[in-house]
Structure formats: C-alpha cells, structure tokens
Amino acid sequence: MKWVSVDVGKKMGVTIWDGDCRKETFLIKPRGNKGNYYFGDHVVPSKLYAIECMFQKETSVLVVERGMGGLAAVVNAQAHLRGYISAIADQHNVPVKEINVSEWRRVVKEQMGVSFPRQSKDCKILAQQLVKKHFNLDATEDEADSVLIGYAAMKLGYVNL
C-alpha cells in the first residue's frame, strides 16, 4: 500500500511510504518568483503540478498535518493549502486524513521515549534528531516532521497496513 505524509506549509515536507517502509522524503517549495516549484531536486512549472506529483500510481491515502498555534495568518495559510491539497486529492480519488501537531507529537513521545520542548524551534531540532536516529535520515525540519507525521499515522491506525 502506497501512501503519503505531508508537513503542510510554504515549504512542505513530503514522505512517500510503501506500507510501513519509508521510500522517499523530500521538499516541495517555491523556486524564485516566476511560479516554479521544487519537487525534491526537480524544478516543475507550478504549485499545482508539484502537488499532483505527490499522487503516484496506487496512492491510497494522504495524511496531512493540521496546524495549530497563535498566529492566525499562519493557521489560515495552512488551512488554505490543506484545502488546495484536498481538492487535488479528490480529483485523484485519494482520501485525506488530518493529524494535528499535538496528536502526532504525543505518539512520538510515547513510542520513542522523548519529551518535546516548549519552543517550536527546539521541537524541530528534536524531530531532526529522532529521524536521524530511528530512520537513518539527515532531514530538514519539514522533512523530519513529515516522517514523524507518517510514523504517528501508522501507530494511530490512520493507514491500514
């Protein structure tokens, strides 16, 4: 079963899974100001194209992070992007499941025996350290979050393996 976990944001961490095996982790992010985007190492012509590339053949579910926090502008931008991704997923007949930050961090905390700090910056560093230790992957902050979102989704039964 192929599925995808995503840390939603201007720079999106994306992890492609095959069952419980992580196959690929990369970023989708803007490239310059002409509308191009990076899809991993590849440059593609638009955000739409980059997001559609996530939906590989036989993708059965997409798990996305539902952001929380005190900055309304950030939460609104993430909500808009989740809606955009969900609309594309609908076109590909792929269900979207949302997991909030505190939920996936709680699972990681319980399963990996760590405690997430209060500061967001420190949480990102811890996520990178955990992904290095448990998945042998040097990851950016967003990539690390996408891996841990997928890990928690499996533990919570969001994906049927």
C-alpha positions as a Markdown table, in Angstrom:
| # | Residue | x | y | z |
|---|---|---|---|---|
| 1 | Met | 0.0 | 0.0 | 0.0 |
| 2 | Lys | 1.5 | 3.3 | -1.1 |
| 3 | Trp | 0.6 | 6.4 | 0.9 |
| 4 | Val | 2.0 | 9.9 | 1.6 |
| 5 | Ser | 2.5 | 12.0 | 4.7 |
| 6 | Val | 2.9 | 15.8 | 4.5 |
| 7 | Asp | 4.0 | 18.6 | 6.7 |
| 8 | Val | 1.9 | 21.4 | 5.2 |
| 9 | Gly | 3.5 | 24.9 | 4.8 |
| 10 | Lys | 5.1 | 27.2 | 2.3 |
| 11 | Lys | 7.9 | 24.6 | 2.3 |
| 12 | Met | 6.2 | 21.2 | 2.5 |
| 13 | Gly | 8.0 | 18.1 | 3.8 |
| 14 | Val | 6.7 | 15.0 | 1.9 |
| 15 | Thr | 7.3 | 11.4 | 2.7 |
| 16 | Ile | 6.3 | 8.6 | 0.4 |
| 17 | Trp | 5.6 | 5.3 | 2.1 |
| 18 | Asp | 5.1 | 1.7 | 0.9 |
| 19 | Gly | 3.3 | 0.0 | 3.8 |
| 20 | Asp | 5.4 | 0.8 | 6.9 |
| 21 | Cys | 8.6 | 1.4 | 4.8 |
| 22 | Arg | 9.7 | 5.0 | 4.1 |
| 23 | Lys | 10.6 | 5.1 | 0.4 |
| 24 | Glu | 11.4 | 8.8 | -0.2 |
| 25 | Thr | 11.4 | 12.1 | 1.7 |
| 26 | Phe | 11.8 | 15.5 | 0.0 |
| 27 | Leu | 10.6 | 19.1 | 0.0 |
| 28 | Ile | 8.1 | 20.9 | -2.2 |
| 29 | Lys | 8.9 | 24.6 | -2.1 |
| 30 | Pro | 8.8 | 27.7 | -4.3 |
| 31 | Arg | 11.7 | 28.4 | -6.7 |
| 32 | Gly | 12.2 | 32.1 | -7.4 |
| 33 | Asn | 9.3 | 34.4 | -8.1 |
| 34 | Lys | 8.1 | 33.1 | -11.5 |
| 35 | Gly | 5.8 | 30.4 | -10.2 |
| 36 | Asn | 8.2 | 27.5 | -10.5 |
| 37 | Tyr | 8.5 | 25.0 | -7.6 |
| 38 | Tyr | 10.9 | 22.4 | -6.5 |
| 39 | Phe | 9.6 | 18.9 | -6.2 |
| 40 | Gly | 12.6 | 17.3 | -4.4 |
| 41 | Asp | 15.5 | 18.0 | -6.8 |
| 42 | His | 13.3 | 18.6 | -9.8 |
| 43 | Val | 12.0 | 22.0 | -10.9 |
| 44 | Val | 8.4 | 21.9 | -12.0 |
| 45 | Pro | 6.3 | 24.7 | -13.5 |
| 46 | Ser | 3.7 | 25.3 | -10.7 |
| 47 | Lys | 2.5 | 24.5 | -7.2 |
| 48 | Leu | -0.4 | 22.6 | -8.8 |
| 49 | Tyr | 2.0 | 20.4 | -10.8 |
| 50 | Ala | 4.2 | 19.8 | -7.7 |
| 51 | Ile | 1.3 | 18.7 | -5.5 |
| 52 | Glu | -0.1 | 16.5 | -8.3 |
| 53 | Cys | 3.3 | 14.7 | -8.5 |
| 54 | Met | 2.7 | 13.5 | -4.9 |
| 55 | Phe | -0.1 | 11.3 | -6.1 |
| 56 | Gln | 1.8 | 8.5 | -7.6 |
| 57 | Lys | 0.1 | 5.5 | -9.0 |
| 58 | Glu | -1.7 | 3.5 | -6.4 |
| 59 | Thr | -1.5 | 6.2 | -3.7 |
| 60 | Ser | -4.2 | 5.0 | -1.3 |
| 61 | Val | -4.2 | 7.8 | 1.4 |
| 62 | Leu | -2.7 | 11.2 | 2.1 |
| 63 | Val | -2.0 | 12.2 | 5.8 |
| 64 | Val | -1.5 | 15.9 | 6.3 |
| 65 | Glu | -0.7 | 17.9 | 9.4 |
| 66 | Arg | -3.4 | 20.2 | 10.8 |
| 67 | Gly | -1.5 | 23.2 | 12.1 |
| 68 | Met | -2.3 | 24.9 | 15.4 |
| 69 | Gly | -0.9 | 28.0 | 17.0 |
| 70 | Gly | -1.4 | 31.6 | 18.0 |
| 71 | Leu | -0.7 | 33.2 | 14.7 |
| 72 | Ala | -3.9 | 33.4 | 12.8 |
| 73 | Ala | -2.2 | 34.3 | 9.5 |
| 74 | Val | -0.1 | 31.1 | 9.6 |
| 75 | Val | -3.0 | 28.9 | 10.6 |
| 76 | Asn | -5.2 | 30.4 | 7.8 |
| 77 | Ala | -2.5 | 30.0 | 5.2 |
| 78 | Gln | -2.1 | 26.3 | 6.2 |
| 79 | Ala | -5.8 | 25.8 | 6.1 |
| 80 | His | -5.9 | 27.3 | 2.6 |
| 81 | Leu | -3.1 | 25.0 | 1.5 |
| 82 | Arg | -4.8 | 21.9 | 3.1 |
| 83 | Gly | -7.9 | 22.7 | 1.1 |
| 84 | Tyr | -5.9 | 23.1 | -2.1 |
| 85 | Ile | -4.3 | 19.7 | -1.5 |
| 86 | Ser | -7.6 | 18.1 | -0.6 |
| 87 | Ala | -9.2 | 19.3 | -3.8 |
| 88 | Ile | -6.3 | 17.8 | -5.8 |
| 89 | Ala | -6.6 | 14.6 | -3.8 |
| 90 | Asp | -10.4 | 14.5 | -4.6 |
| 91 | Gln | -9.5 | 14.6 | -8.3 |
| 92 | His | -7.3 | 11.6 | -7.8 |
| 93 | Asn | -9.8 | 9.7 | -5.6 |
| 94 | Val | -7.4 | 9.7 | -2.7 |
| 95 | Pro | -8.8 | 10.2 | 0.8 |
| 96 | Val | -7.1 | 12.8 | 3.0 |
| 97 | Lys | -6.7 | 12.3 | 6.8 |
| 98 | Glu | -5.6 | 15.1 | 9.1 |
| 99 | Ile | -3.5 | 14.8 | 12.2 |
| 100 | Asn | -2.8 | 17.7 | 14.5 |
| 101 | Val | 0.6 | 18.6 | 15.8 |
| 102 | Ser | -0.1 | 17.7 | 19.5 |
| 103 | Glu | -1.5 | 14.3 | 18.4 |
| 104 | Trp | 1.5 | 13.2 | 16.4 |
| 105 | Arg | 4.0 | 14.5 | 18.9 |
| 106 | Arg | 2.2 | 12.7 | 21.7 |
| 107 | Val | 2.5 | 9.4 | 19.8 |
| 108 | Val | 6.2 | 10.0 | 19.0 |
| 109 | Lys | 6.8 | 11.0 | 22.7 |
| 110 | Glu | 5.2 | 7.7 | 23.9 |
| 111 | Gln | 6.8 | 5.4 | 21.3 |
| 112 | Met | 10.3 | 6.9 | 21.2 |
| 113 | Gly | 10.6 | 7.9 | 24.9 |
| 114 | Val | 11.2 | 11.6 | 24.4 |
| 115 | Ser | 9.7 | 14.8 | 25.6 |
| 116 | Phe | 9.1 | 17.7 | 23.2 |
| 117 | Pro | 10.3 | 21.1 | 24.4 |
| 118 | Arg | 8.0 | 24.2 | 24.6 |
| 119 | Gln | 9.8 | 26.2 | 21.9 |
| 120 | Ser | 8.9 | 25.4 | 18.3 |
| 121 | Lys | 12.5 | 25.8 | 17.1 |
| 122 | Asp | 13.7 | 23.2 | 19.7 |
| 123 | Cys | 10.8 | 20.8 | 18.6 |
| 124 | Lys | 12.1 | 21.0 | 15.1 |
| 125 | Ile | 15.6 | 20.1 | 16.2 |
| 126 | Leu | 14.4 | 17.2 | 18.2 |
| 127 | Ala | 12.4 | 15.9 | 15.2 |
| 128 | Gln | 15.5 | 16.0 | 13.1 |
| 129 | Gln | 17.5 | 14.1 | 15.7 |
| 130 | Leu | 14.7 | 11.4 | 16.0 |
| 131 | Val | 14.5 | 10.9 | 12.3 |
| 132 | Lys | 18.3 | 10.6 | 12.1 |
| 133 | Lys | 18.3 | 8.0 | 15.0 |
| 134 | His | 15.3 | 6.0 | 14.0 |
| 135 | Phe | 15.2 | 6.3 | 10.2 |
| 136 | Asn | 18.9 | 7.0 | 9.5 |
| 137 | Leu | 18.0 | 10.1 | 7.5 |
| 138 | Asp | 19.6 | 13.5 | 7.6 |
| 139 | Ala | 16.4 | 15.6 | 7.1 |
| 140 | Thr | 15.4 | 19.3 | 7.0 |
| 141 | Glu | 12.9 | 20.4 | 9.7 |
| 142 | Asp | 9.9 | 20.0 | 7.4 |
| 143 | Glu | 11.1 | 16.6 | 6.0 |
| 144 | Ala | 11.7 | 15.3 | 9.6 |
| 145 | Asp | 8.1 | 16.4 | 10.6 |
| 146 | Ser | 6.7 | 14.6 | 7.5 |
| 147 | Val | 8.4 | 11.4 | 8.5 |
| 148 | Leu | 7.2 | 11.6 | 12.1 |
| 149 | Ile | 3.7 | 12.5 | 10.9 |
| 150 | Gly | 3.7 | 9.3 | 8.9 |
| 151 | Tyr | 5.1 | 7.3 | 11.8 |
| 152 | Ala | 2.4 | 8.5 | 14.1 |
| 153 | Ala | -0.3 | 7.9 | 11.5 |
| 154 | Met | 0.7 | 4.3 | 11.3 |
| 155 | Lys | 0.7 | 3.9 | 15.1 |
| 156 | Leu | -2.8 | 5.6 | 15.3 |
| 157 | Gly | -4.2 | 3.4 | 12.6 |
| 158 | Tyr | -4.8 | 6.3 | 10.2 |
| 159 | Val | -3.5 | 4.0 | 7.4 |
| 160 | Asn | -4.4 | 0.3 | 7.1 |
| 161 | Leu | -1.2 | -1.6 | 6.5 |
